Amino acid sequence: MQKIILAGAIAAAFLSGCATGPSKELSDCLQPNRRVAVEVVGTVLAPKPKPKPEAEAKPEAKPEAKPEAKPEAKPKKPARVPLQLNALAQGNSAFDVGSAVLKEGGREDLDKLIGTVAKRQMVVGAIVIAGHTDRFEAESASANLAEERAKSVMSYLTSKGMDQKLMFWEGKGAKEPVPVTKFCE
C-alpha cells in the first residue's frame, strides 16, 4: 500500500512540474516541435534511359543482299517528371524558444534545399511553408508565433531567389507535434 502512495506522490510531483511551465530540460526535450516544414513541388527532366546492349551481329546470309538503311529516329523531347522535396528548419539550431528569428542552423538547412533545387534544375510549381510551435509556446501570449516563423522562412527563401508568388504559408501551432522518441522529464 505504501508503494502505491509513494508512486502516486511521485507522479503528482512530476505532473505538477509539467503544469507550472517549461523548464530548460523540458523545453529542450520539446525542441523538435519548434520547426518550419518546407515542401517544394515541381518537375525535373527525366533521367535518360540506359542504352540497350547491342544485339549480337548475325552473319549475312547472302553477300549480294544490301542491308536496308534504317530511317534516322527523331530525337524525343526530354520528358519531365514530378518531384517533391522537403526540408525542416527545426529545434534549437533554427529557432530560440518564443522567437521567430531564423538562426544560422535553420538557414543552413534551407540552403541545402535551395542547392538541391538548383542542382536538379527543378521547375518549381509551389512552395508550401508550415510553421509549428511546441505546446508551451502555443499557450503563450504570442498566439501567431507559428505564422511568424513561416513568414520568416518565406522571407529567407525569397532573399535567396525563390519566387514569392509560388509560396503558400500557414501557422499550425502545436496541432501536429513530432512524436517523442525519448522520455521528457
C-alpha positions in Angstrom: 0.0 0.0 0.0 2.8 2.4 0.8 4.4 1.7 -2.6 1.2 2.8 -4.3 1.0 6.0 -2.3 4.7 6.7 -3.0 4.2 6.1 -6.7 1.2 8.4 -6.7 3.1 11.1 -4.9 6.0 10.9 -7.5 3.5 11.0 -10.4 1.7 14.0 -8.8 5.1 15.9 -8.3 6.1 15.1 -11.9 2.8 16.3 -13.4 2.6 19.4 -11.2 6.1 20.3 -12.5 4.9 20.0 -16.1 1.8 22.1 -15.4 3.8 25.0 -13.9 5.6 25.8 -17.1 8.5 24.5 -19.2 11.8 24.0 -17.5 15.0 24.3 -19.6 15.2 20.5 -19.8 11.6 20.1 -20.9 12.0 22.9 -23.4 15.0 21.1 -24.9 13.1 17.9 -25.0 10.2 19.5 -26.9 12.5 21.4 -29.3 11.7 19.3 -32.4 8.2 20.9 -32.3 9.8 24.3 -32.9 10.1 24.0 -36.6 9.1 25.1 -40.1 8.5 22.5 -42.7 9.1 23.4 -46.3 7.7 21.4 -49.2 8.8 22.2 -52.8 6.7 20.7 -55.6 7.7 20.8 -59.2 9.2 18.9 -62.2 12.6 17.9 -63.3 13.9 16.3 -66.5 13.5 12.6 -66.5 16.8 10.7 -66.4 18.0 9.5 -69.8 17.2 5.8 -70.3 20.2 3.5 -70.2 21.3 2.4 -73.7 20.2 -1.1 -74.7 23.1 -3.5 -75.3 23.8 -4.1 -78.9 22.4 -7.3 -80.4 24.9 -9.9 -81.5 25.9 -9.5 -85.1 24.3 -12.0 -87.3 26.2 -13.4 -90.2 24.9 -12.3 -93.6 23.0 -15.0 -95.5 23.8 -13.6 -98.9 26.7 -11.4 -99.7 24.9 -9.7 -102.5 22.0 -8.6 -100.3 22.2 -4.9 -99.3 21.3 -4.1 -95.8 18.3 -1.8 -95.5 19.0 1.7 -94.4 17.2 2.5 -91.2 15.5 5.9 -91.1 17.0 8.2 -88.5 14.9 8.3 -85.4 13.7 11.8 -84.5 15.0 12.7 -81.0 12.3 12.9 -78.5 11.7 15.9 -76.3 13.1 15.3 -72.8 10.3 14.2 -70.5 9.6 16.0 -67.2 8.6 14.1 -64.1 7.1 15.4 -60.9 9.4 15.8 -57.9 8.7 16.8 -54.3 11.5 18.0 -51.9 11.1 18.5 -48.2 13.2 20.4 -45.6 12.9 21.3 -42.0 14.3 24.2 -40.1 14.0 22.6 -36.7 14.8 22.9 -33.0 17.3 25.0 -31.0 19.6 25.3 -34.0 16.8 27.0 -36.1 14.7 29.0 -33.6 15.0 30.1 -30.0 12.1 29.5 -27.6 9.4 32.0 -28.3 11.2 33.6 -31.2 10.5 33.6 -35.0 14.0 34.8 -35.9 15.7 32.2 -38.2 19.1 31.3 -36.8 22.2 30.1 -38.7 21.4 26.4 -38.3 18.0 26.8 -39.9 19.4 28.9 -42.8 21.9 26.1 -43.5 19.1 23.5 -43.7 17.2 25.7 -46.1 20.4 26.4 -48.2 20.7 22.6 -48.8 17.1 22.6 -50.2 17.8 25.6 -52.4 21.0 23.9 -53.6 19.1 20.7 -54.5 16.5 22.7 -56.4 19.2 24.4 -58.4 21.3 21.3 -59.0 18.3 19.3 -60.2 17.2 22.2 -62.4 13.8 21.9 -60.9 10.9 23.9 -62.4 9.1 24.9 -59.1 5.3 24.8 -59.1 4.6 25.6 -55.5 6.3 26.0 -52.2 4.3 25.2 -49.0 5.7 26.5 -45.7 4.2 25.4 -42.4 5.3 26.9 -39.1 5.0 24.9 -35.8 5.4 25.6 -32.1 5.8 23.5 -29.1 2.8 23.2 -26.7 4.2 25.8 -24.3 4.8 28.4 -27.0 1.2 27.8 -28.3 -0.1 28.7 -24.8 2.0 31.9 -24.5 0.9 35.4 -25.4 2.3 35.2 -28.9 -0.5 33.2 -30.5 0.7 33.7 -34.0 4.3 32.6 -33.4 3.9 29.7 -35.9 2.8 32.1 -38.6 5.7 34.4 -37.8 8.1 31.5 -38.2 6.6 30.6 -41.5 6.9 34.2 -42.7 10.5 34.4 -41.6 11.4 31.3 -43.7 9.4 32.7 -46.6 11.4 35.9 -46.4 14.7 34.0 -46.3 13.7 31.8 -49.3 12.7 35.0 -51.2 16.1 36.6 -50.4 17.8 33.5 -52.0 15.9 33.9 -55.3 12.9 31.7 -54.8 9.7 33.1 -56.3 7.4 34.5 -53.6 4.4 34.2 -55.9 4.7 30.4 -55.6 4.9 30.4 -51.8 2.0 29.5 -49.5 2.5 29.7 -45.8 0.5 28.7 -42.7 0.9 28.5 -39.0 -0.1 25.2 -37.5 0.8 26.0 -33.9 1.1 22.8 -31.8 -1.5 20.9 -33.7 0.9 18.4 -35.3 3.6 17.6 -32.7 6.6 15.5 -33.6 6.4 12.0 -32.0 8.7 12.0 -28.9 11.4 9.4 -29.2 12.8 9.9 -25.7 11.3 10.4 -22.3 10.9 14.0 -21.4 11.3 14.6 -17.7 
